[in-house]
Amino acid sequence: MTEPRIATASVVTRAGSAAIIGKPNVGKSTLLNTILRTKLSIVTPKPQTTRKQVIGIYTDERKQILFLDTPGVLEPRYELHRAMMGYVHDSLKDADVVVLVVDVTQQPTPDAVLTPDVSEALQRLRKPVIVALNKIDLLHTTAEVLPIIERYAETKLFQEFVPISALKNANVDELLSTLERYLPESPFLYDPELLSTQPERFFVAELIREQIFLLYRHEVPYSTEVSIVEFKERQHGKWYIAADIIVERESQKIILIGSGGKRLKLLGQRARQAIEAYLGVPIYLELFVKVRGRWRNNKTMLHFLGY
C-alpha cells in the first residue's frame, strides 16, 4: 500500500524594482551594500560620490528586488548634475516602490530632502514611497525619531516609515519586509545568484573613482571622471585594464600625478587592490590622466562617458 501524498502549498513569490533616492550623503549606497551583503556601490565621506544609477539585485526565498541606487538629489549647476538628476527621475518612473532615505540627524523635515521637481514627480507618479529614517544609531534615544515621522506623515506623500541604521544593519530586514508588501506577485526575473545586471567594466571604473574621492581633496574629485579604455580577460596571467582619468584643467592633472608621479602611483596601487578584491583575479592596471576642458558642461563628452 502506497503512502498518501501530502499536498504542499507553493510559495508565492514577488519581484519588482525599488528606487533608492535621497540627498547626498544620507547613506543610500551604504544601504544597498548592507542589503546585498557585499560592496557594490562605492562609498566615501564626500557628498555626490554616486553619479550614475547602480543596479543591485536582492533575492531570498520569497522575493526578488531590483534596487536602483541613484545619485543624491540636488539643484543642478552643471550638465553633469542634470544627467545625474536624469537617473533619479528615470528610476522613479521604472520603480514599483520608492525608498526615500533620510538622515535623521540632518533632515528633520521633508523640505530638507526633496527638491520641488522630485516632490512633483512623486505626486504625479503616485508610486508608494517608504521613508527609511537612517542613522538612528546616532540618536540619543530611538524616541527622537517619532516627531520626525509625524512631520513627514503630514505631507501625505509617504506610505510607511522604517527607522534604520544602514551602517549598523539595524532594522534593515524590517525595511525589506515592508518593501515586499508593495511588490507585484511574480516569478523571479533574474538568476537568484546574480547581484547586478551591469558589466564589470562599470564597477571597475567606479572603484578607481572611489579611490580618487578618498585620496584627493577639494575640487579635484568632482572634476574627475574615469573611462575604461581596455579590459582584457586572460586565462593565464594577470588581466589587463587601462583607464583614462579625465580632468578639466592642467593644474588638476599635476595634482593627480603628484611629484615624480608618486600620487598617481599610490592611486594605482589602491585601485588595483580594490579591483582585484572585486574581480577575484590578479590584474595589471594602467592609468592615464587626460585634460578635457569643461567636460562637466559638455553634452557630447558626457554622452561619451556614459551619461
Secondary structure, 3 states (H helix, E strand, C coil): CCCCCCCCCCCCCEEEEEEEECCCCCCHHHHHHHHHCCCCCCCCCCCCCCCCCEEEEEECCCEEEEEEECCCCCCCCCHHHHHHHHHHHHHHHHCCEEEEEEECCCCCCHHHCCCHHHHHHHHHHCCCEEEEEECHHHCCCHHHHHHHHHHHHCCCCCCEEEECECCCCECHHHHHHHHHCCCCECCCCCCCCCCCCCCHHHHHHHHHHHHHHHHCCCCCHHHCEEEEEEEECCCCCCEEEEEEEEECCHHHHHHHHCHHHHHHHHHHHHHHHHHHHHHCCCEEEEEEEEECCCHHHCHHHHHHCCC
